[in-house]
């Protein structure tokens, strides 16, 4: 068989250029995906039809557009389901499911987490309103780190007073090393990205890492589910994760007194705060919990007495 050397050489060059161009295109595509990854925004809800639409509109208004919104309705008894259907029909990036029975907040979050397709996961709440560039700031901050064991914490401007312990120390978060209690002032503007000891319930995470640790603990925390998000964050911290507060990524947190996991009655809220915090200490602090629990009970009793007398 005769081979035309000249035409063969030309063919090799053309193929070579084609393969080279393909590699460049593939490289650009990978870089674009890395810089603008798909973000799965997870929104659990329960009996919050009155505020849900405002939250979803703030997601639709984001300057960062590569996202999917997973709304998980925990068997609401109001018209939350109708609100979800309205937005599903409006934008193909929005998905919604309604649980056949109430799973509780951790289980509801996990259901959406394990259905998420994004490289990054951003948990939000139905009484949250994101500023237009919130997601953009979170993703760009995450991309600024070479490591993938980082969590980015947005600034939440709340309609309630911050914890005095954190305000006094001028910190977004303060973790008491003796009691393990977490005090928040995450509405403060630190001026720049700041390494912090903890995050709140609405952070940006690498999705595969959340799934690898099994997501939220579903059975240990009861009632108000207080500390279920702290438990998740502490398990990541114990695995070497670093948390960074980004004050330029802002959301308004307009706490609602009903629906969600709110419980009526101050006594019930007080009980579940103490009960769940002790569980949190036992699960995450090992032998240290042996002195942290008594310290917590003394301080908690003192604070409760003072609040009741004032």
C-alpha positions as CSV (number, residue, x, y, z in Angstrom):
1,X,0.0,0.0,0.0
2,X,1.4,3.4,-1.0
3,X,1.4,6.3,1.3
4,X,1.3,9.8,0.1
5,X,3.8,11.4,2.5
6,X,2.8,15.0,1.8
7,X,-0.9,14.4,2.3
8,X,-0.2,12.3,5.3
9,X,1.9,15.1,6.8
10,X,-0.9,17.6,6.2
11,X,-3.4,15.3,7.8
12,X,-1.2,15.0,10.9
13,X,-0.9,18.7,11.2
14,X,-4.6,19.3,10.8
15,X,-5.3,16.6,13.4
16,X,-2.6,18.0,15.7
17,X,-4.1,21.5,15.5
18,X,-7.6,20.1,16.1
19,X,-6.4,18.2,19.2
20,X,-4.6,21.2,20.5
21,X,-7.6,23.4,20.0
22,X,-9.8,20.8,21.7
23,X,-7.4,20.8,24.7
24,X,-7.5,24.6,24.9
25,X,-11.3,24.6,24.7
26,X,-11.5,21.9,27.4
27,X,-9.1,23.8,29.6
28,X,-11.2,27.0,29.2
29,X,-14.4,25.1,30.0
30,X,-12.9,23.6,33.2
31,X,-11.6,27.0,34.3
32,X,-15.0,28.5,33.7
33,X,-16.7,25.8,35.7
34,X,-14.2,26.2,38.5
35,X,-14.8,30.0,38.6
36,X,-18.6,29.9,38.1
37,X,-19.6,26.5,39.6
38,X,-23.2,25.4,39.9
39,X,-24.5,26.4,43.3
40,X,-27.3,24.4,44.9
41,X,-29.4,26.8,47.0
42,X,-31.3,24.8,49.6
43,X,-34.4,26.3,51.0
44,X,-36.3,24.3,53.6
45,X,-39.8,25.6,54.6
46,X,-42.8,24.9,56.7
47,X,-46.0,26.9,57.0
48,X,-44.3,30.1,55.8
49,X,-46.4,30.9,52.7
50,X,-46.6,34.6,53.8
51,X,-42.8,35.1,53.5
52,X,-41.6,32.4,51.1
53,X,-42.2,34.4,47.9
54,X,-40.1,37.4,49.1
55,X,-37.2,35.0,49.8
56,X,-37.5,33.3,46.4
57,X,-37.7,36.6,44.6
58,X,-34.3,37.6,46.2
59,X,-32.8,34.4,44.7
60,X,-34.2,35.2,41.3
61,X,-32.6,38.6,41.5
62,X,-29.1,37.4,42.1
63,X,-26.3,38.7,39.9
64,X,-24.7,35.3,40.0
65,X,-27.0,33.1,37.7
66,X,-25.5,29.6,37.7
67,X,-27.7,28.2,40.5
68,X,-30.5,25.7,41.2
69,X,-33.0,26.4,43.9
70,X,-34.3,23.3,45.8
71,X,-37.3,24.2,47.9
72,X,-38.3,21.4,50.3
73,X,-41.7,21.8,52.0
74,X,-42.0,19.8,55.2
75,X,-45.7,18.9,54.8
76,X,-47.0,22.4,55.4
77,X,-50.7,22.8,56.3
78,X,-51.0,26.3,54.8
79,X,-50.7,27.3,51.1
80,X,-46.9,27.0,50.9
81,X,-47.3,24.3,48.2
82,X,-49.2,26.8,46.0
83,X,-46.5,29.4,46.3
84,X,-43.8,26.8,45.4
85,X,-45.7,25.7,42.3
86,X,-46.0,29.4,41.2
87,X,-42.2,29.8,41.1
88,X,-41.5,26.4,39.6
89,X,-43.6,27.4,36.6
90,X,-41.7,30.7,36.5
91,X,-38.1,29.5,36.3
92,X,-36.7,26.1,35.3
93,X,-33.9,26.5,37.8
94,X,-36.3,26.1,40.6
95,X,-37.3,22.7,41.9
96,X,-39.8,21.9,44.7
97,X,-40.9,18.9,46.7
98,X,-43.4,18.4,49.4
99,X,-42.8,15.7,52.1
100,X,-45.6,13.2,52.7
101,X,-45.0,13.5,56.4
102,X,-43.1,16.0,58.6
103,X,-39.4,15.2,58.7
104,X,-38.3,18.0,61.0
105,X,-35.8,20.7,59.9
106,X,-32.6,18.5,59.8
107,X,-34.3,15.7,57.8
108,X,-35.9,18.3,55.5
109,X,-32.5,19.9,54.8
110,X,-30.9,16.5,54.2
111,X,-33.5,15.5,51.6
112,X,-32.7,18.5,49.5
113,X,-28.9,18.2,50.1
114,X,-28.7,14.7,48.7
115,X,-30.7,15.7,45.7
116,X,-28.4,18.7,45.0
117,X,-26.4,18.7,41.8
118,X,-24.1,21.7,42.5
119,X,-20.4,21.7,43.4
120,X,-21.3,24.2,46.1
121,X,-24.2,24.2,48.5
122,X,-25.7,27.3,50.0
123,X,-28.3,26.9,52.7
124,X,-30.9,29.6,53.2
125,X,-34.0,30.1,55.2
126,X,-37.5,31.2,54.2
127,X,-37.3,34.4,56.2
128,X,-34.1,35.5,54.5
129,X,-33.8,38.1,51.8
130,X,-30.5,38.0,49.9
131,X,-28.9,41.2,48.6
132,X,-28.4,41.2,44.9
133,X,-24.7,40.3,44.9
134,X,-24.7,38.0,47.9
135,X,-24.2,34.8,46.0
136,X,-21.6,36.4,43.7
137,X,-19.6,37.6,46.7
138,X,-19.8,34.1,48.4
139,X,-18.6,32.2,45.3
140,X,-15.8,34.7,44.5
141,X,-14.5,34.4,48.0
142,X,-14.6,30.7,47.9
143,X,-12.7,30.7,44.6
144,X,-10.0,32.9,46.2
145,X,-8.8,30.0,48.3
146,X,-6.7,27.2,46.8
147,X,-8.0,24.7,49.4
148,X,-11.5,23.2,49.2
149,X,-11.9,22.7,53.0
150,X,-13.3,26.1,53.5
151,X,-16.8,27.4,54.3
152,X,-17.9,31.0,53.5
153,X,-20.2,32.7,56.0
154,X,-22.3,35.7,54.8
155,X,-23.3,38.7,56.9
156,X,-26.8,38.4,58.2
157,X,-28.5,41.7,59.2
158,X,-31.2,40.6,61.8
159,X,-34.3,42.2,63.1
160,X,-33.3,41.1,66.6
161,X,-30.5,42.3,68.9
162,X,-27.2,40.5,68.7
163,X,-25.7,38.6,71.6
164,X,-23.9,40.9,74.0
165,X,-21.0,38.5,74.5
166,X,-20.1,38.7,70.8
167,X,-20.7,42.5,70.6
168,X,-18.4,43.1,73.6
169,X,-15.6,41.3,71.9
170,X,-16.4,42.9,68.5
171,X,-16.6,39.5,66.8
172,X,-19.2,37.9,64.4
173,X,-19.0,34.7,66.5
174,X,-17.8,34.0,70.0
175,X,-17.5,30.4,71.3
176,X,-17.1,30.2,75.1
177,X,-14.4,27.6,75.7
178,X,-15.8,26.6,79.1
179,X,-19.5,26.2,78.2
180,X,-19.3,25.7,74.4
181,X,-22.1,28.3,73.9
182,X,-22.0,30.1,70.7
183,X,-22.8,33.8,70.7
184,X,-23.6,35.7,67.5
185,X,-23.1,39.2,66.1
186,X,-23.1,38.3,62.5
187,X,-24.7,41.5,61.4
188,X,-21.4,43.4,62.1
189,X,-19.3,44.7,59.2
190,X,-15.7,43.5,59.8
191,X,-14.6,45.4,56.8
192,X,-12.8,42.5,55.2
193,X,-12.9,38.7,55.1
194,X,-12.3,37.3,58.6
195,X,-11.4,33.9,59.9
196,X,-14.0,32.8,62.5
197,X,-14.5,29.9,64.9
198,X,-18.0,29.0,63.8
199,X,-20.7,29.7,61.2
200,X,-24.5,30.1,61.3
201,X,-27.1,28.1,59.4
202,X,-26.8,29.9,56.1
203,X,-23.3,29.2,54.8
204,X,-21.7,28.2,51.5
205,X,-20.2,24.7,51.6
206,X,-18.4,22.3,49.2
207,X,-21.4,20.0,48.4
208,X,-19.5,16.7,48.2
209,X,-18.0,17.3,51.7
210,X,-21.4,17.8,53.2
211,X,-22.7,14.6,51.7
212,X,-19.5,12.7,52.8
213,X,-20.2,13.4,56.4
214,X,-23.9,12.5,56.1
215,X,-25.3,16.0,56.2
216,X,-27.3,17.1,59.3
217,X,-27.8,14.9,62.3
218,X,-31.5,14.0,62.1
219,X,-32.3,12.3,65.4
220,X,-30.2,13.9,68.2
221,X,-31.8,17.4,68.3
222,X,-35.4,17.9,69.2
223,X,-38.0,20.6,69.5
224,X,-36.6,23.9,68.1
225,X,-33.6,21.8,66.6
226,X,-31.3,24.3,68.3
227,X,-27.6,23.4,67.6
228,X,-28.3,21.2,64.6
229,X,-26.4,23.6,62.4
230,X,-23.7,24.1,65.0
231,X,-23.3,20.3,65.1
232,X,-22.8,20.2,61.3
233,X,-20.3,23.0,61.4
234,X,-18.4,21.6,64.3
235,X,-18.0,18.2,62.6
236,X,-16.4,20.0,59.6
237,X,-14.2,22.0,62.0
238,X,-13.0,18.8,63.6
239,X,-12.1,17.5,60.1
240,X,-9.9,20.5,59.5
241,X,-12.3,22.9,57.8
242,X,-11.8,26.7,58.1
243,X,-14.6,29.2,58.3
244,X,-14.4,32.7,56.8
245,X,-16.8,35.5,57.4
246,X,-17.5,37.7,54.3
247,X,-19.2,40.9,55.4
248,X,-19.7,42.0,51.7
249,X,-22.1,39.1,51.1
250,X,-25.2,40.4,52.8
251,X,-28.7,39.1,53.6
252,X,-31.5,40.5,55.7
253,X,-32.8,38.0,58.2
254,X,-36.3,39.0,59.2
255,X,-37.1,36.5,61.8
256,X,-40.7,35.3,61.9
257,X,-42.3,34.2,65.1
258,X,-44.5,31.4,63.7
259,X,-44.0,28.5,61.3
260,X,-40.6,27.0,60.6
261,X,-39.3,25.3,63.8
262,X,-40.5,28.1,66.1
263,X,-42.2,26.8,69.3
264,X,-44.6,28.8,71.4
265,X,-43.9,29.3,75.0
266,X,-40.7,30.6,76.6
267,X,-40.4,27.6,78.9
268,X,-40.4,25.2,76.0
269,X,-37.8,27.2,74.1
270,X,-35.6,27.4,77.3
271,X,-35.9,23.7,77.8
272,X,-34.9,22.7,74.3
273,X,-32.0,25.2,74.3
274,X,-30.5,23.6,77.3
275,X,-31.3,20.0,76.3
276,X,-29.9,20.4,72.7
277,X,-26.8,22.2,73.9
278,X,-25.9,19.4,76.2
279,X,-26.4,16.9,73.3
280,X,-24.1,19.2,71.2
281,X,-21.4,19.1,73.8
282,X,-21.5,15.3,74.2
283,X,-21.4,14.7,70.5
284,X,-18.6,17.1,69.6
285,X,-16.2,17.8,72.6
286,X,-15.4,14.3,73.9
287,X,-13.8,14.3,77.3
288,X,-14.0,18.1,77.5
289,X,-17.8,17.8,77.8
290,X,-17.3,16.4,81.3
291,X,-16.4,19.8,82.6
292,X,-18.2,21.9,79.9
293,X,-21.6,20.5,80.9
294,X,-21.4,21.6,84.6
295,X,-20.0,25.0,83.5
296,X,-22.9,25.4,81.1
297,X,-25.5,24.4,83.6
298,X,-24.2,26.9,86.2
299,X,-24.0,29.8,83.7
300,X,-27.3,28.9,82.0
301,X,-29.1,28.7,85.4
302,X,-27.6,32.1,86.5
303,X,-28.6,33.7,83.2
304,X,-32.1,32.3,83.3
305,X,-32.7,33.5,86.8
306,X,-31.5,37.0,86.0
307,X,-33.7,37.2,82.9
308,X,-36.7,36.1,84.8
309,X,-36.2,38.6,87.5
310,X,-35.6,41.5,85.2
